[in-house]
Amino acid sequence: MSRQIVLDTETTGIHVDQGHRVIEIGCVELVNRKVTNNKFHCYLNPQRDIDEGAQAVHGITAAFLADKPLFPEVAAAFIEFVQGAELIIHNAPFDVGFLNKELQLCNQHWKPLSDYCRIFDTLALARKQHAGMRNNLDALCKRYGIDNTHREYHGALLDAYLLAQVYLSMSEGQRSLLDGLDRSAQAVFQQTSIQINEKRRKIVIKATLEEQQFHEEYLQKLQKQGKCLWSERRDG
């Protein structure tokens, strides 16, 4: 049995060496490349302010986190969930660096995360497969035709579900995560989207003229190499 855990975090800021903390952990389980109903998700009280820039991305406020547990209270459950699995993370050094710092601050003799599980970085894979292109999660969702219109803010659990679809597509597996789920698991995904995004303000980011021009040039390049389904669908 192959067990993988797709993981994402949200934080108070981007610099772990400046004392920023993890405020949300989201994990989705894959067994033999199929998502299960088994997941790990928690919000955490960071006991510090949240940078305005970070809050603009994930929409999580200090007031919302005030009654949430501290990381030491969930550390054992988190390690138990990921232990022995392969972690699938987009830009793994960022998330792993923050989680290792949280484990260190627990003062409970926790080891670095890599001592409990293997770690696979999907950003490194994306840069290898799509050199010179944008490879953030939004860009990859567009590239692989993965619907993320329900995603108004970044959220660790919701992004983990999206990353699972991206990873399966990039690694030449099942193209649609929901196609491989039973009805109960599909309901979990849809309900997660609703719960995470309710009461959050929708932000629409349109492509710049430069990005549109890059896209057109890329499609023309594909057309010269053979049939380009994107162009045919658009022209049809």
C-alpha positions in Angstrom: 0.0 0.0 0.0 1.3 3.4 -1.0 0.3 6.1 1.5 0.9 9.8 0.7 -0.2 12.9 2.5 -0.8 16.1 0.6 0.0 19.0 3.0 -0.3 22.7 3.1 0.0 25.3 5.8 -0.9 29.0 6.4 1.3 31.2 8.5 1.4 34.7 10.1 4.0 35.8 7.7 6.7 34.4 5.3 9.8 34.6 7.5 10.2 31.8 10.0 13.4 33.4 11.2 11.5 36.5 12.3 9.3 34.5 14.6 6.3 33.9 12.3 4.2 30.9 13.2 1.9 28.3 11.6 -1.8 29.1 12.0 -3.4 26.4 9.9 -2.5 22.8 8.8 -4.4 20.9 6.2 -3.6 17.3 5.1 -5.3 15.1 2.6 -4.6 11.3 2.5 -3.9 9.5 -0.8 -3.7 5.7 -0.7 -2.6 4.0 -4.0 -3.1 7.4 -5.7 -6.7 7.7 -4.6 -8.0 10.2 -2.1 -9.6 8.9 1.1 -12.0 10.4 3.6 -9.0 10.5 6.0 -7.7 14.1 6.6 -6.0 16.2 9.3 -7.0 19.8 9.7 -6.6 22.4 12.4 -6.3 26.1 13.1 -3.8 27.2 15.6 -3.3 30.2 18.0 0.1 31.7 17.1 0.2 34.0 20.1 1.3 36.8 17.9 0.0 39.3 15.3 -0.6 38.3 11.7 1.1 40.4 8.9 -1.4 42.4 6.8 0.1 40.9 3.7 -0.4 37.3 4.9 -3.9 38.0 6.1 -4.8 39.4 2.7 -3.8 36.0 1.2 -5.6 33.6 3.6 -8.2 35.8 5.3 -7.6 34.4 8.7 -7.7 36.9 11.6 -6.2 36.9 15.1 -9.7 37.2 16.5 -10.7 34.0 14.8 -7.7 32.2 16.1 -7.9 33.4 19.7 -9.7 30.3 21.0 -7.8 27.8 18.9 -5.3 25.3 20.3 -1.5 25.9 20.5 0.7 23.8 18.3 2.0 21.6 21.2 -1.6 20.5 21.8 -1.9 19.0 18.3 1.8 18.0 17.7 1.3 14.4 18.7 -1.8 13.9 16.6 -0.1 15.6 13.6 3.0 13.4 13.8 0.8 10.3 14.2 -1.1 11.2 11.0 1.9 11.8 8.8 4.3 9.2 10.2 5.6 6.7 7.6 3.9 8.4 4.7 5.4 10.5 1.8 4.5 14.2 2.2 3.5 15.9 -1.0 4.1 19.7 -0.5 4.3 22.6 -2.9 7.4 24.6 -2.1 8.3 22.1 0.6 11.2 24.0 2.2 8.7 26.8 3.3 6.2 24.5 5.0 8.8 22.1 6.4 10.8 25.0 7.8 7.8 26.3 9.6 6.7 22.9 10.9 10.2 22.0 12.1 10.3 25.3 14.0 7.0 24.5 15.6 8.2 21.1 16.6 11.4 22.6 18.0 9.5 25.2 20.1 7.4 22.4 21.7 10.3 21.3 23.9 8.9 17.8 23.7 11.9 16.2 22.1 10.3 16.1 18.7 12.7 15.4 15.7 12.7 17.2 12.4 9.7 16.3 10.1 11.9 14.3 7.7 12.7 11.8 10.5 9.0 10.8 10.5 8.2 10.8 6.7 9.6 11.3 3.3 9.1 14.7 1.6 8.3 15.3 -2.1 8.3 18.9 -3.5 5.8 19.4 -6.3 7.3 22.9 -7.0 10.6 21.2 -8.0 8.7 18.8 -10.2 6.7 21.6 -11.8 9.9 23.6 -12.5 11.4 20.6 -14.2 8.4 19.9 -16.3 7.4 23.5 -17.1 10.7 25.4 -17.1 10.4 29.1 -17.5 6.7 29.2 -16.7 4.8 30.3 -13.7 4.4 27.3 -11.4 2.4 28.5 -8.4 -0.7 26.5 -7.4 -3.1 28.8 -9.3 -1.0 28.7 -12.5 -0.8 24.9 -12.3 -4.6 24.6 -11.7 -5.1 26.6 -14.9 -2.5 24.6 -16.8 -4.1 21.2 -15.9 -7.7 22.3 -16.2 -8.4 22.0 -12.5 -11.4 24.1 -11.3 -10.5 26.4 -8.4 -13.2 28.9 -8.9 -14.6 28.0 -5.5 -11.3 29.2 -3.9 -11.7 32.8 -2.7 -8.8 32.8 -0.3 -5.9 30.5 0.3 -6.8 27.9 2.9 -4.6 25.0 3.9 -7.1 22.2 3.6 -8.7 23.5 0.4 -5.2 24.0 -1.1 -4.2 20.5 -0.1 -7.2 19.1 -2.1 -6.2 21.3 -5.1 -2.6 20.2 -4.8 -3.6 16.6 -4.8 -5.3 17.1 -8.2 -2.2 18.9 -9.5 0.1 16.2 -8.2 -1.9 13.4 -9.8 -1.9 15.3 -13.1 1.8 16.1 -13.1 2.7 12.6 -12.2 0.7 11.2 -15.1 -2.0 9.7 -12.9 -5.7 10.2 -12.6 -6.5 13.7 -14.0 -9.6 14.5 -11.9 -9.5 14.0 -8.1 -13.3 14.0 -7.8 -13.7 11.4 -10.6 -11.9 8.9 -8.3 -13.9 9.6 -5.2 -17.0 7.9 -3.9 -20.0 10.1 -3.3 -19.3 10.6 0.4 -15.7 11.7 -0.3 -16.9 14.1 -3.0 -19.3 15.6 -0.4 -16.4 16.1 2.0 -14.5 18.1 -0.7 -17.5 20.2 -1.6 -18.4 20.9 2.0 -14.8 21.8 2.8 -14.9 24.4 0.0 -18.1 25.9 1.4 -17.0 25.9 5.0 -13.6 27.5 4.3 -14.9 30.2 1.9 -18.1 31.2 3.7 -18.0 34.8 5.0 -14.9 35.5 3.0 -14.6 38.3 0.4 -14.0 37.2 -3.1 -10.9 38.4 -4.9 -10.6 38.2 -8.7 -7.2 38.5 -10.2 -7.2 39.0 -13.9 -4.4 38.2 -16.2 -2.2 41.2 -17.2 -1.7 42.1 -20.9 1.9 40.7 -20.6 0.5 37.4 -19.3 -2.1 37.3 -22.0 0.5 37.9 -24.7 2.7 35.2 -23.2 -0.2 32.8 -23.3 -0.9 33.6 -27.0 2.7 33.0 -27.9 2.7 29.7 -26.1 -0.4 28.5 -27.9 1.2 29.5 -31.3 4.3 27.6 -30.4 2.2 24.5 -29.6 0.3 24.9 -32.8 3.5 24.9 -34.8 4.5 21.6 -33.1 1.2 19.9 -34.0 -2.4 20.1 -33.0 -3.3 22.5 -30.2 -6.6 21.4 -28.6 -6.8 24.7 -26.6 -6.7 26.7 -29.9 -9.2 24.4 -31.6 -11.6 24.6 -28.6 -11.4 28.4 -28.5 -11.9 28.8 -32.3 -14.7 26.2 -32.5 
